[in-house]
Amino acid sequence: MVRQKASLRLRQTLEARRADLCLTLAEEVKNLRDLEAADAAGDSADAAFEADSDEVSSQLAQLDCLELSQIERALARLQQGKYGTCENCERKIALTRLHALPYVTLCINCERQIEMYPGRQEQSAKGHWKHVIDSDAPTRDYGFKLSELEMGLLTYR
């Protein structure tokens, strides 16, 4: 019951943040369009400053877009009934973690593992082929087509 109430509050938080981000992004896009449309009256120092300012605004808009996509993903997981469950180990994510980052999809243990081993994005063998084949061993091209494999017509070349 506590988790359901927390999920409801977190949904409201996510939806409010989504609305704020949509407004912010609309304003940032409008400002970028206005700057492009305005005639650049001034010297080269002004032009350089405006270019740097545009670059910073663009990068901030990218960060906002990233957060917005993470929020959309979290809201979709809520719809599916998967919100608050780690995508990796499928254990429940601590409510304190969800309150801090409502759009998080990994528990703290899986997140730490990924941070410790940044090149290795997956931690469980579920659906990850790197765990089936030794990734350090030299790979060999067996030369087969997936369609042949599916039809049982596998022939090695």
N, C-alpha and C positions, 0 to 999 in steps of 0.2 A: 504494500500500500504506500509506503514511504517513497519507494522508487517510482511509482506511478505519478505521485504528486510532483516529485522532482522532475520527471520527464515532461509533465505539463508545463511547469515553470521554465524549463530549459527550452521547450518549443516556443514559448512566448518570447524568451530572450533571443532565440535564433530568428524568429520572424521580425522582431523589432530591429535587430541588427541588420537583417536583410533589407528592410525598408530604408534604414539610414544609409546603407552602402549604395542602394539604388539612387537615392537622392544625391549623394556625394558624387557618384560616378557621372550622373547626368550633368551636374554642375561643372565637373572637371572637363567633360567633353565639350560643353558649351564654351568654357573659358579657352580651351585649346583652339576651337574653331574661331572664336573671336580674335585671338592673337594672330592666327593665320590670315584672317581677313583684313586685319588692320595694316595700314601702310607702315613700313618701318621708317619712321622719320627720326633721324639721329645719326650719331657717328658709329664707328665700328665697335666701340666699347659697349654702347647700348645694344647693338645687335648681338654681341657675344653674351651679354648678360641675359637677354631675352632667350637666346638659344639654350643657355644653361638652365634657365627657369623652366622652359618648355620640357627639357629633358627630365628634370626633377619631377615636374607635374606628371609626365608620362609614366615614370617609374612608380610614383605613388598610385596612379590609376591602375597599373598592373598589379600592385600588391592588393588593392581593393578588389580587383577582379578575382584574384586568387582566393581571397577570403570569402568572397561571394560564392564562388563555385564550391568551396568547402562547406559553406552553410547550406547550399542547395543539396549537396550530397547528404549532409546530416539530416535534413528535412525528409529526403527520400527514404533514408534508413528508418526514420520514425514511421513513415507510412507503411514500410514493409515489416515493422515490428522488430527490426534489428538494431535500433539505436541503443547505444550503451553497451554493446557487445563488441569485443575486440575482433577486428577482421582477420587477425592472424591466428590467435589461439582459441577464439570463440568463448573466452571467459568474460565475465562482467567487468566493465570499466568502472573504477571507483567514482562515486558521485562527486567527491572533491575535485577530481581531475576533470570531470564533465563541467562542473561549475566554473573552473578556471578556463577551460577551452571547450566550449559546448559543441564544437564541430569535430572534436578529436575522434579518430576511428581505431586507435590502438591503445591497449592498456600500457601502463608505465613500464612493465617488464619487457614487452615486445618493442616499445619505443627505445628503451635503453639498449637492447640488443642491436637494433638497427643503427643507433648512434655509435656503438662500439665497432661495428663492422659495416661501414657505410657502403661498401661495394656489394654487399649481400642484402638485398631488399626483402627477401623472404626468409622466414625462420622455421616454418614448418614444411614438411614434405608434401602437404596436401596440394596437389596440382602443380608442383614445381619440378620441372624436368632436370634441373641441375642436381637434384638429389638422387636421381635415377642413374645418371651417367657421371662418372668421375670427371669433374670439370678440369682437373689439372692434367689429366691424361690427354695425349694427342687425339684429336678427333679424326675420324675417318669418314669420308663421304661414301655412303653405301649406294648412292645413286638410285633411289626408289622414289616413286611418286605416291603421294598420299592417296590419290584416287585408286591406284592399284592395290595399296595396302587395305583400303576399305573394302574393296571387292574381292580380296583374297587372291589377287593375281600378282603378288609380290615376286619380282624377279630382280636379282642382283646384277648389276652391270659390271 
